[in-house]
Amino acid sequence: MKQLEHLQVYDLVLTTRSPLFVGSGTTYPSNNNTFHPGQKKGALLDKERFFQMLLEQKAVDQYERFVLSGSTKLDSFLREVCQLTPEQIRHLYRCSANTTEVVENDHLLNEICSFVRGSDGAAYIPGGSLKGVFRTAVLLELMQKEKKGTWPQHDAKKRDRSMARLEGCYLNTLHLKKDKDHIYWANDAVNSLFRGVLLSDSQPISDQQMILCGKKDIDLKGRVRSTHLLRECVKPGTKIPFQLTLDTSVLKGRITAETLRRSIQIFSHYYQIAYISKFPQPKNACAIRYENTLILGGGSGFFAKSLAYPYLGAEEGLRYVSCEMQQSFKEHRHEEDMALELSPHTMKYTQYDGQLYPYGVCEVTIA
């Protein structure tokens, strides 16, 4: 830790224990990826290297005709039209992975959901994404301290989709700004304690650490259902550095590196007991330790991002989440969640190196 007047600067490292997907909201079209039946691997092209090759091969017009034809067999285009060797084709890859569960007729079935990348093309994790997960962990600890076994629900706004009241009670307490009527302190980020928690974007993530992952839903009976979805992910075991800065002039000891470590540990325990333990472990599942972990990114599921259960209590929380799930996913039979006593009633897994992993499990160290 470095002390710079009222600023405490820490090295924070996120270590992926399972594939991690932080989506950009964009997709790579199916004609930007390729599949090799012999290797049973799919690969995603590096666009800069690919278009440089098209210019060198004077194959831009042929590629335009290929795209307009609606064909998705890019590998055939590279071999037959561009006359590239297997080694030259591999040089065009950005990342690859086993993708047999999302392959049909020797080509990748769908588009690939893109990871966040900067202007230089390098993958990274925005600091805001990680900060939001820290906020959830801190709120959980604060709520557990106050409720002491039974949560007083008279303040719970059961129809408040954002659960914004939570932050108003526990975090938006700096008294720097009043509401539009100048009567009450505003329930917004200006008054948030997290003004004093600054997280940099991560350092760039090498393309060698990126893989392609499908998606499998596993229910409470251990049944597995594969979906036709591919995501660009960070592979397990990757260390991703950030810089964490705590502004002590804002926080005044209410949030410290030690309290953040404790909140992470409390969240890890809660998530494992309240959610993970409800599901049977599927065959070939990787054994994951949940100590000092946060659940980050897309595919990790609603439960990791919502505090409805600890806020409303088990019964009301189940009713609230089930209702939300029914409204958002009308075809997923969430009307059955009350009888199943858990909502959502599936966990999201993916396959990597022959094993099944839940999405987004990340160990956090602060030094």
Contacts in CASP RR format, 6 or more apart in sequence:
PFRMAT RR
TARGET T0000
AUTHOR 0000-0000-0000
METHOD contacts of the structure
MODEL  1
MKQLEHLQVYDLVLTTRSPLFVGSGTTYPSNNNTFHPGQKKGALLDKERF
FQMLLEQKAVDQYERFVLSGSTKLDSFLREVCQLTPEQIRHLYRCSANTT
EVVENDHLLNEICSFVRGSDGAAYIPGGSLKGVFRTAVLLELMQKEKKGT
WPQHDAKKRDRSMARLEGCYLNTLHLKKDKDHIYWANDAVNSLFRGVLLS
DSQPISDQQMILCGKKDIDLKGRVRSTHLLRECVKPGTKIPFQLTLDTSV
LKGRITAETLRRSIQIFSHYYQIAYISKFPQPKNACAIRYENTLILGGGS
GFFAKSLAYPYLGAEEGLRYVSCEMQQSFKEHRHEEDMALELSPHTMKYT
QYDGQLYPYGVCEVTIA
1 8 0 8 1.000
1 9 0 8 1.000
1 10 0 8 1.000
1 257 0 8 1.000
1 367 0 8 1.000
2 8 0 8 1.000
2 9 0 8 1.000
3 9 0 8 1.000
6 247 0 8 1.000
6 248 0 8 1.000
6 249 0 8 1.000
7 245 0 8 1.000
7 246 0 8 1.000
7 247 0 8 1.000
7 248 0 8 1.000
8 245 0 8 1.000
8 246 0 8 1.000
8 248 0 8 1.000
8 257 0 8 1.000
9 243 0 8 1.000
9 244 0 8 1.000
9 245 0 8 1.000
10 243 0 8 1.000
10 244 0 8 1.000
10 245 0 8 1.000
10 246 0 8 1.000
10 257 0 8 1.000
10 366 0 8 1.000
10 367 0 8 1.000
11 241 0 8 1.000
11 242 0 8 1.000
11 243 0 8 1.000
11 244 0 8 1.000
11 366 0 8 1.000
11 367 0 8 1.000
12 199 0 8 1.000
12 241 0 8 1.000
12 242 0 8 1.000
12 243 0 8 1.000
12 244 0 8 1.000
12 364 0 8 1.000
12 365 0 8 1.000
12 366 0 8 1.000
12 367 0 8 1.000
13 239 0 8 1.000
13 240 0 8 1.000
13 241 0 8 1.000
13 242 0 8 1.000
13 364 0 8 1.000
13 365 0 8 1.000
13 367 0 8 1.000
14 125 0 8 1.000
14 130 0 8 1.000
14 202 0 8 1.000
14 239 0 8 1.000
14 240 0 8 1.000
14 241 0 8 1.000
14 242 0 8 1.000
14 296 0 8 1.000
14 362 0 8 1.000
14 363 0 8 1.000
14 364 0 8 1.000
15 237 0 8 1.000
15 238 0 8 1.000
15 239 0 8 1.000
15 240 0 8 1.000
15 362 0 8 1.000
15 363 0 8 1.000
15 364 0 8 1.000
15 365 0 8 1.000
16 234 0 8 1.000
16 235 0 8 1.000
16 236 0 8 1.000
16 237 0 8 1.000
16 238 0 8 1.000
16 240 0 8 1.000
16 360 0 8 1.000
16 361 0 8 1.000
16 362 0 8 1.000
17 236 0 8 1.000
17 237 0 8 1.000
17 288 0 8 1.000
17 289 0 8 1.000
17 293 0 8 1.000
17 360 0 8 1.000
17 361 0 8 1.000
17 362 0 8 1.000
17 363 0 8 1.000
18 236 0 8 1.000
18 286 0 8 1.000
18 288 0 8 1.000
18 350 0 8 1.000
18 357 0 8 1.000
18 358 0 8 1.000
18 359 0 8 1.000
18 360 0 8 1.000
18 361 0 8 1.000
19 211 0 8 1.000
19 213 0 8 1.000
19 231 0 8 1.000
19 233 0 8 1.000
19 234 0 8 1.000
19 235 0 8 1.000
19 236 0 8 1.000
19 350 0 8 1.000
19 352 0 8 1.000
19 357 0 8 1.000
19 359 0 8 1.000
19 360 0 8 1.000
20 233 0 8 1.000
20 234 0 8 1.000
20 238 0 8 1.000
20 296 0 8 1.000
20 297 0 8 1.000
20 359 0 8 1.000
20 360 0 8 1.000
20 362 0 8 1.000
21 113 0 8 1.000
21 115 0 8 1.000
21 213 0 8 1.000
21 231 0 8 1.000
21 232 0 8 1.000
21 233 0 8 1.000
21 234 0 8 1.000
21 297 0 8 1.000
21 298 0 8 1.000
21 299 0 8 1.000
21 359 0 8 1.000
21 360 0 8 1.000
22 115 0 8 1.000
22 116 0 8 1.000
22 125 0 8 1.000
22 126 0 8 1.000
22 129 0 8 1.000
22 296 0 8 1.000
22 297 0 8 1.000
22 298 0 8 1.000
23 113 0 8 1.000
23 114 0 8 1.000
23 115 0 8 1.000
23 116 0 8 1.000
23 231 0 8 1.000
23 297 0 8 1.000
23 298 0 8 1.000
24 114 0 8 1.000
24 115 0 8 1.000
24 116 0 8 1.000
24 117 0 8 1.000
25 113 0 8 1.000
25 114 0 8 1.000
26 114 0 8 1.000
27 111 0 8 1.000
27 112 0 8 1.000
27 113 0 8 1.000
27 114 0 8 1.000
28 44 0 8 1.000
28 45 0 8 1.000
28 111 0 8 1.000
28 112 0 8 1.000
28 114 0 8 1.000
28 232 0 8 1.000
29 111 0 8 1.000
30 72 0 8 1.000
30 107 0 8 1.000
30 108 0 8 1.000
30 109 0 8 1.000
30 110 0 8 1.000
30 111 0 8 1.000
31 66 0 8 1.000
31 67 0 8 1.000
31 70 0 8 1.000
31 71 0 8 1.000
31 72 0 8 1.000
31 74 0 8 1.000
32 44 0 8 1.000
32 45 0 8 1.000
32 47 0 8 1.000
32 50 0 8 1.000
32 74 0 8 1.000
32 112 0 8 1.000
33 42 0 8 1.000
33 43 0 8 1.000
33 44 0 8 1.000
33 45 0 8 1.000
33 74 0 8 1.000
33 108 0 8 1.000
33 112 0 8 1.000
33 230 0 8 1.000
34 42 0 8 1.000
34 43 0 8 1.000
34 45 0 8 1.000
34 73 0 8 1.000
34 74 0 8 1.000
34 75 0 8 1.000
34 78 0 8 1.000
34 89 0 8 1.000
34 107 0 8 1.000
34 108 0 8 1.000
35 41 0 8 1.000
35 42 0 8 1.000
35 43 0 8 1.000
35 75 0 8 1.000
35 99 0 8 1.000
35 103 0 8 1.000
35 106 0 8 1.000
35 107 0 8 1.000
35 108 0 8 1.000
36 42 0 8 1.000
36 43 0 8 1.000
36 75 0 8 1.000
37 106 0 8 1.000
40 98 0 8 1.000
40 99 0 8 1.000
40 100 0 8 1.000
41 96 0 8 1.000
41 97 0 8 1.000
41 98 0 8 1.000
41 99 0 8 1.000
42 96 0 8 1.000
42 97 0 8 1.000
42 98 0 8 1.000
42 99 0 8 1.000
42 103 0 8 1.000
42 108 0 8 1.000
42 212 0 8 1.000
43 90 0 8 1.000
43 93 0 8 1.000
43 94 0 8 1.000
43 95 0 8 1.000
43 96 0 8 1.000
43 212 0 8 1.000
44 93 0 8 1.000
44 94 0 8 1.000
44 95 0 8 1.000
44 96 0 8 1.000
44 112 0 8 1.000
44 212 0 8 1.000
44 232 0 8 1.000
45 74 0 8 1.000
45 92 0 8 1.000
45 93 0 8 1.000
45 94 0 8 1.000
46 92 0 8 1.000
46 93 0 8 1.000
46 94 0 8 1.000
46 207 0 8 1.000
49 91 0 8 1.000
49 92 0 8 1.000
50 92 0 8 1.000
53 59 0 8 1.000
53 82 0 8 1.000
53 84 0 8 1.000
53 88 0 8 1.000
53 92 0 8 1.000
54 60 0 8 1.000
54 63 0 8 1.000
54 82 0 8 1.000
57 82 0 8 1.000
57 83 0 8 1.000
59 81 0 8 1.000
59 82 0 8 1.000
62 77 0 8 1.000
62 81 0 8 1.000
62 82 0 8 1.000
63 77 0 8 1.000
63 81 0 8 1.000
66 74 0 8 1.000
66 77 0 8 1.000
66 81 0 8 1.000
71 77 0 8 1.000
72 107 0 8 1.000
72 108 0 8 1.000
73 106 0 8 1.000
73 107 0 8 1.000
74 107 0 8 1.000
75 89 0 8 1.000
75 107 0 8 1.000
78 84 0 8 1.000
78 89 0 8 1.000
78 92 0 8 1.000
79 89 0 8 1.000
84 92 0 8 1.000
94 207 0 8 1.000
94 210 0 8 1.000
95 207 0 8 1.000
95 208 0 8 1.000
95 210 0 8 1.000
95 211 0 8 1.000
95 212 0 8 1.000
95 232 0 8 1.000
96 211 0 8 1.000
96 212 0 8 1.000
97 211 0 8 1.000
97 212 0 8 1.000
97 213 0 8 1.000
97 352 0 8 1.000
98 351 0 8 1.000
98 352 0 8 1.000
98 353 0 8 1.000
98 354 0 8 1.000
99 108 0 8 1.000
99 212 0 8 1.000
99 214 0 8 1.000
99 230 0 8 1.000
101 214 0 8 1.000
101 216 0 8 1.000
101 226 0 8 1.000
101 351 0 8 1.000
102 108 0 8 1.000
102 109 0 8 1.000
102 110 0 8 1.000
102 214 0 8 1.000
102 226 0 8 1.000
102 228 0 8 1.000
102 229 0 8 1.000
102 230 0 8 1.000
103 109 0 8 1.000
108 230 0 8 1.000
109 228 0 8 1.000
110 228 0 8 1.000
110 229 0 8 1.000
110 230 0 8 1.000
111 230 0 8 1.000
112 212 0 8 1.000
112 230 0 8 1.000
112 231 0 8 1.000
112 232 0 8 1.000
113 229 0 8 1.000
113 230 0 8 1.000
113 231 0 8 1.000
113 232 0 8 1.000
114 232 0 8 1.000
115 123 0 8 1.000
115 210 0 8 1.000
115 231 0 8 1.000
115 232 0 8 1.000
115 233 0 8 1.000
115 234 0 8 1.000
116 123 0 8 1.000
116 124 0 8 1.000
116 125 0 8 1.000
116 126 0 8 1.000
117 123 0 8 1.000
117 124 0 8 1.000
118 124 0 8 1.000
120 204 0 8 1.000
122 204 0 8 1.000
122 205 0 8 1.000
123 204 0 8 1.000
123 205 0 8 1.000
123 207 0 8 1.000
123 210 0 8 1.000
123 232 0 8 1.000
123 234 0 8 1.000
124 201 0 8 1.000
124 202 0 8 1.000
124 203 0 8 1.000
124 204 0 8 1.000
124 205 0 8 1.000
125 201 0 8 1.000
125 202 0 8 1.000
125 205 0 8 1.000
125 240 0 8 1.000
125 242 0 8 1.000
125 296 0 8 1.000
126 201 0 8 1.000
126 202 0 8 1.000
127 199 0 8 1.000
127 200 0 8 1.000
127 201 0 8 1.000
127 202 0 8 1.000
127 242 0 8 1.000
128 199 0 8 1.000
129 296 0 8 1.000
129 297 0 8 1.000
130 199 0 8 1.000
130 202 0 8 1.000
130 242 0 8 1.000
130 294 0 8 1.000
130 296 0 8 1.000
131 194 0 8 1.000
131 197 0 8 1.000
131 199 0 8 1.000
133 294 0 8 1.000
133 295 0 8 1.000
133 296 0 8 1.000
134 194 0 8 1.000
134 197 0 8 1.000
134 199 0 8 1.000
134 260 0 8 1.000
134 263 0 8 1.000
134 264 0 8 1.000
134 294 0 8 1.000
135 167 0 8 1.000
135 171 0 8 1.000
135 194 0 8 1.000
136 267 0 8 1.000
136 304 0 8 1.000
136 305 0 8 1.000
136 307 0 8 1.000
137 260 0 8 1.000
137 263 0 8 1.000
137 264 0 8 1.000
137 266 0 8 1.000
137 267 0 8 1.000
137 294 0 8 1.000
138 170 0 8 1.000
138 171 0 8 1.000
138 255 0 8 1.000
138 259 0 8 1.000
138 260 0 8 1.000
138 263 0 8 1.000
139 166 0 8 1.000
139 167 0 8 1.000
139 170 0 8 1.000
139 171 0 8 1.000
139 307 0 8 1.000
140 263 0 8 1.000
140 266 0 8 1.000
140 267 0 8 1.000
140 270 0 8 1.000
140 307 0 8 1.000
140 310 0 8 1.000
141 259 0 8 1.000
141 262 0 8 1.000
141 263 0 8 1.000
141 266 0 8 1.000
141 267 0 8 1.000
142 170 0 8 1.000
143 151 0 8 1.000
143 166 0 8 1.000
143 170 0 8 1.000
143 307 0 8 1.000
143 310 0 8 1.000
143 311 0 8 1.000
144 266 0 8 1.000
144 270 0 8 1.000
144 310 0 8 1.000
147 310 0 8 1.000
151 310 0 8 1.000
151 311 0 8 1.000
151 312 0 8 1.000
151 313 0 8 1.000
153 312 0 8 1.000
153 313 0 8 1.000
153 316 0 8 1.000
155 165 0 8 1.000
155 169 0 8 1.000
156 165 0 8 1.000
156 311 0 8 1.000
156 312 0 8 1.000
156 316 0 8 1.000
157 163 0 8 1.000
157 165 0 8 1.000
158 312 0 8 1.000
158 316 0 8 1.000
158 320 0 8 1.000
161 324 0 8 1.000
163 306 0 8 1.000
163 307 0 8 1.000
163 308 0 8 1.000
163 311 0 8 1.000
164 187 0 8 1.000
165 187 0 8 1.000
166 307 0 8 1.000
166 311 0 8 1.000
167 187 0 8 1.000
167 192 0 8 1.000
168 187 0 8 1.000
168 191 0 8 1.000
171 192 0 8 1.000
171 193 0 8 1.000
171 194 0 8 1.000
172 185 0 8 1.000
172 186 0 8 1.000
172 187 0 8 1.000
172 188 0 8 1.000
172 189 0 8 1.000
172 191 0 8 1.000
172 192 0 8 1.000
172 193 0 8 1.000
173 185 0 8 1.000
173 191 0 8 1.000
173 193 0 8 1.000
174 190 0 8 1.000
174 191 0 8 1.000
174 192 0 8 1.000
174 193 0 8 1.000
174 195 0 8 1.000
174 250 0 8 1.000
175 185 0 8 1.000
175 191 0 8 1.000
176 190 0 8 1.000
176 191 0 8 1.000
177 185 0 8 1.000
177 186 0 8 1.000
177 188 0 8 1.000
177 190 0 8 1.000
177 191 0 8 1.000
178 184 0 8 1.000
178 185 0 8 1.000
178 186 0 8 1.000
179 185 0 8 1.000
179 186 0 8 1.000
179 187 0 8 1.000
185 191 0 8 1.000
189 195 0 8 1.000
193 250 0 8 1.000
193 251 0 8 1.000
193 254 0 8 1.000
193 255 0 8 1.000
194 255 0 8 1.000
195 247 0 8 1.000
195 250 0 8 1.000
196 246 0 8 1.000
196 247 0 8 1.000
196 250 0 8 1.000
196 251 0 8 1.000
196 255 0 8 1.000
197 244 0 8 1.000
197 245 0 8 1.000
197 246 0 8 1.000
197 247 0 8 1.000
197 251 0 8 1.000
197 255 0 8 1.000
198 244 0 8 1.000
198 245 0 8 1.000
198 246 0 8 1.000
198 247 0 8 1.000
199 242 0 8 1.000
199 243 0 8 1.000
199 244 0 8 1.000
199 245 0 8 1.000
200 242 0 8 1.000
200 243 0 8 1.000
200 244 0 8 1.000
200 245 0 8 1.000
201 242 0 8 1.000
202 240 0 8 1.000
202 241 0 8 1.000
202 242 0 8 1.000
203 240 0 8 1.000
203 241 0 8 1.000
203 242 0 8 1.000
205 234 0 8 1.000
205 238 0 8 1.000
205 240 0 8 1.000
209 234 0 8 1.000
209 235 0 8 1.000
209 238 0 8 1.000
210 232 0 8 1.000
210 233 0 8 1.000
210 234 0 8 1.000
210 235 0 8 1.000
211 232 0 8 1.000
211 233 0 8 1.000
211 234 0 8 1.000
211 235 0 8 1.000
211 352 0 8 1.000
212 230 0 8 1.000
212 231 0 8 1.000
212 232 0 8 1.000
212 233 0 8 1.000
213 230 0 8 1.000
213 231 0 8 1.000
213 233 0 8 1.000
213 350 0 8 1.000
213 351 0 8 1.000
213 352 0 8 1.000
213 359 0 8 1.000
214 226 0 8 1.000
214 227 0 8 1.000
214 229 0 8 1.000
214 230 0 8 1.000
214 231 0 8 1.000
214 350 0 8 1.000
214 351 0 8 1.000
215 226 0 8 1.000
215 227 0 8 1.000
215 229 0 8 1.000
215 231 0 8 1.000
215 299 0 8 1.000
215 348 0 8 1.000
215 349 0 8 1.000
215 350 0 8 1.000
216 224 0 8 1.000
216 225 0 8 1.000
216 226 0 8 1.000
216 227 0 8 1.000
216 348 0 8 1.000
216 349 0 8 1.000
216 350 0 8 1.000
216 351 0 8 1.000
216 356 0 8 1.000
217 224 0 8 1.000
217 225 0 8 1.000
217 227 0 8 1.000
217 346 0 8 1.000
217 347 0 8 1.000
217 348 0 8 1.000
217 349 0 8 1.000
218 224 0 8 1.000
218 225 0 8 1.000
218 279 0 8 1.000
218 282 0 8 1.000
218 346 0 8 1.000
218 347 0 8 1.000
218 348 0 8 1.000
218 349 0 8 1.000
218 356 0 8 1.000
219 225 0 8 1.000
219 279 0 8 1.000
219 345 0 8 1.000
219 346 0 8 1.000
220 278 0 8 1.000
220 279 0 8 1.000
220 280 0 8 1.000
220 340 0 8 1.000
220 342 0 8 1.000
220 345 0 8 1.000
220 346 0 8 1.000
221 280 0 8 1.000
222 279 0 8 1.000
222 280 0 8 1.000
222 282 0 8 1.000
224 282 0 8 1.000
224 349 0 8 1.000
231 298 0 8 1.000
231 299 0 8 1.000
231 350 0 8 1.000
233 350 0 8 1.000
233 359 0 8 1.000
234 240 0 8 1.000
235 352 0 8 1.000
236 286 0 8 1.000
236 352 0 8 1.000
236 357 0 8 1.000
244 257 0 8 1.000
244 366 0 8 1.000
246 255 0 8 1.000
246 256 0 8 1.000
246 257 0 8 1.000
253 259 0 8 1.000
257 366 0 8 1.000
260 366 0 8 1.000
261 292 0 8 1.000
261 366 0 8 1.000
264 292 0 8 1.000
264 293 0 8 1.000
264 294 0 8 1.000
264 364 0 8 1.000
265 291 0 8 1.000
265 292 0 8 1.000
267 294 0 8 1.000
268 290 0 8 1.000
268 291 0 8 1.000
268 292 0 8 1.000
268 293 0 8 1.000
268 294 0 8 1.000
269 290 0 8 1.000
270 310 0 8 1.000
271 290 0 8 1.000
271 293 0 8 1.000
271 295 0 8 1.000
271 303 0 8 1.000
271 304 0 8 1.000
272 290 0 8 1.000
274 303 0 8 1.000
274 309 0 8 1.000
275 303 0 8 1.000
275 304 0 8 1.000
275 342 0 8 1.000
275 347 0 8 1.000
276 290 0 8 1.000
276 347 0 8 1.000
276 358 0 8 1.000
278 342 0 8 1.000
279 347 0 8 1.000
282 349 0 8 1.000
282 356 0 8 1.000
283 356 0 8 1.000
284 354 0 8 1.000
284 355 0 8 1.000
284 356 0 8 1.000
285 349 0 8 1.000
285 355 0 8 1.000
285 356 0 8 1.000
285 357 0 8 1.000
286 355 0 8 1.000
286 356 0 8 1.000
286 357 0 8 1.000
288 357 0 8 1.000
288 358 0 8 1.000
288 361 0 8 1.000
290 361 0 8 1.000
291 363 0 8 1.000
292 363 0 8 1.000
292 364 0 8 1.000
292 365 0 8 1.000
293 361 0 8 1.000
293 362 0 8 1.000
293 363 0 8 1.000
293 364 0 8 1.000
294 362 0 8 1.000
294 364 0 8 1.000
295 301 0 8 1.000
295 304 0 8 1.000
295 305 0 8 1.000
295 360 0 8 1.000
295 361 0 8 1.000
295 362 0 8 1.000
296 360 0 8 1.000
296 362 0 8 1.000
297 359 0 8 1.000
297 360 0 8 1.000
298 359 0 8 1.000
298 360 0 8 1.000
299 348 0 8 1.000
299 359 0 8 1.000
299 360 0 8 1.000
300 348 0 8 1.000
300 358 0 8 1.000
300 359 0 8 1.000
300 360 0 8 1.000
301 344 0 8 1.000
301 347 0 8 1.000
301 348 0 8 1.000
301 359 0 8 1.000
302 321 0 8 1.000
302 324 0 8 1.000
302 325 0 8 1.000
302 344 0 8 1.000
303 309 0 8 1.000
303 321 0 8 1.000
303 344 0 8 1.000
306 321 0 8 1.000
308 317 0 8 1.000
308 320 0 8 1.000
308 321 0 8 1.000
308 324 0 8 1.000
309 317 0 8 1.000
309 318 0 8 1.000
309 321 0 8 1.000
311 317 0 8 1.000
312 320 0 8 1.000
318 337 0 8 1.000
318 338 0 8 1.000
318 341 0 8 1.000
318 342 0 8 1.000
318 343 0 8 1.000
319 338 0 8 1.000
321 337 0 8 1.000
321 343 0 8 1.000
321 344 0 8 1.000
322 334 0 8 1.000
322 335 0 8 1.000
322 337 0 8 1.000
322 338 0 8 1.000
322 343 0 8 1.000
325 332 0 8 1.000
325 334 0 8 1.000
325 337 0 8 1.000
325 343 0 8 1.000
325 344 0 8 1.000
326 334 0 8 1.000
326 335 0 8 1.000
334 343 0 8 1.000
334 344 0 8 1.000
334 345 0 8 1.000
336 345 0 8 1.000
337 343 0 8 1.000
337 344 0 8 1.000
337 345 0 8 1.000
347 358 0 8 1.000
348 358 0 8 1.000
348 359 0 8 1.000
349 356 0 8 1.000
349 357 0 8 1.000
349 358 0 8 1.000
349 359 0 8 1.000
350 356 0 8 1.000
350 357 0 8 1.000
350 359 0 8 1.000
351 357 0 8 1.000
END
